[in-house]
Amino acid sequence: MIGTLSPFRRWWRLIQPLFLALAFLFIALLLRSQWGELSRQSWRMAPGWLLLSGLLMLGGWCVEVWLWRFALARLGGELAFPDALRIWFASILVRYIPGNVWQPLGMTVLARQRGVQVEATIGSIALFQAVNLLSVLPIAGVYLLTVGDFGLLQPWLGGATGWLIGLAGSGIALFLLRPGWLIGLLNWALSKVGRPALDAALTTGQLLRLLLVAVLAWLCWGGSFAAITFGLTVYTIGEMVTALPHLLAAFPIAYAVGYLSFITPSGLAVREGVLYLLLAPLLGGGPTTVAALAIRLWQIVLEVVTAGGVALWAKSRGEDFG
């Protein structure tokens, strides 16, 4: 009941629909601002590129599930890969509820039904998300040091690029040298919600392995975005070679910013806005807008189809989906 909520949570529930409405308004205004360019462009959807995008997206999900299982095992929880896959897709669709907390909550409940300690699941999800976000930093750093910049934000940031790269590199180095700090942060967070601390340890080698696997997952996602972008209109080989590193790096950066925003379902409009800021100078505002919306729609379609496929597979084996 709303009457039993704290003032902050009551206020947050009231403004969430406003943020969602503003997200759709932003997308509508973005489309309107690019309408002239959009109407002049010859659009298509090449089946081969769409298939490649889908396969890379599925590959990214499989890598993420492996990453979560590895993190869970470090914290004392064990799940077979099929069970982890079912839990992942049984909870994945609720990420579109504002707040970015419902998927982890669903995973915790479903894993508990399979005998996994609640603290282990909560800790593994937190560790997974921390590693996933930290792994964006080296991608962004390599991108900014080689072929990229901050797009439309570059005139305002200018000389801050070097400082940001240095700060990101320091953060990665700090956690690699002191991996136990991540476990300490997790235990501190657990203590704040009244849960017992995790009796677990994380070595530098294990954290480095997690980061490298997370980078691989991001490359799958960036490749999926690149494939759907190339499938929307005609590009020359030279244009695709030039655009590829920008697309590979821009997607994880935008995804991470959208996730951290917490204000709209799955970073709706935030992710698209960041992609526009990073890529519009390279691809043009119209193609960037269409590509950002296309990957969003394609992701939702594949999530629904894959979740349904996993449910049917579980049912054919006489097992529960969740």
C-alpha positions, 0 to 999 in steps of 0.5 A: 500500500502506498500509505505504508511507503516511506516518503521517498518511495512514495514520491518516487512511485509518483514521478516514475510515470512522468519519467516514462512519459518524458522518455517517449516525448524525447523520442518523439521530439528526436524523430521530429527533429530528424524528419527531413533527413529520415524522409530523404533516406532509403531505408531497408532491413537486410535479412542477413544483417538482421540475422547476424545482429540476432545471433550476436545478441544471443551470443551476448546473453549466453556470455552474460549467463556464464559470467553470472554463474561464475560470479555466483560460484565464487560466492558459494552458489551453484546452478547448472547452465540450463537452470541459470538460462531459465532463471535469466530469461524468466526474469529478463522481461521485467527489466522494463519496469522502471527502477532496474531492480525487478530482474535481480529480484526475480532472479533471487526468488527463482534461484532460492527455489533451487536451493541457492542462498539469497545472499549468494544470489544478491551478491552474485548479481551485484558482482555481475553488474559491477564487473559489467559496468567496470568493463565498459571503462577500458572499452571507452578508454581504448576508444577515446585514445584511438578512433573516438571522441565524445561526439556532440559533447566534445566541444564542451568536454575538450581537454577533460578527455585525458582526465576521464581516461586516467580516472577510469584507468585508476578505478580499474587498477584499484579494484584489480589490485584490491579485489577484496574491496568488491566483496567488502562493498557487497557485504556492507550493502548486505548489512544495510538490508539486514542480511548476513555477510558473504564468506567469500574471496575474490582474487585478482586473477578471477576479477581479471577473468570476469572483466575480460569475459564482460568485455567479450559480452559487450563486443557481442552487443556492440557487434549486434548494434553494428549489424543492425545499423548496416542493415538499415541502409546502404553503406560502402565497405569503407564506410562500414570499416570506418564506422565499426569501432565507433559502433562497437564502443558507443553501444556499451557506453550508452547502455551503461549510462542508460542502466545507471540512470534508473529513471526509465525502464531499461534506460529508455530514451537515455540510451538512445540519447547517448547514442545520438550524442556519440554517433550523430557527427559520424552517421548523421542524426537520422541514421543514428536515431533509426539505428538506436530505435531499431536495436531497442525494438529488436532486443525486445522482440528477441527477449520475448521470443527467446524467453518463450523458446526457453519456456517451451523447452523447459515444458517439453522436459517436464520442468518449470520455466522459473 
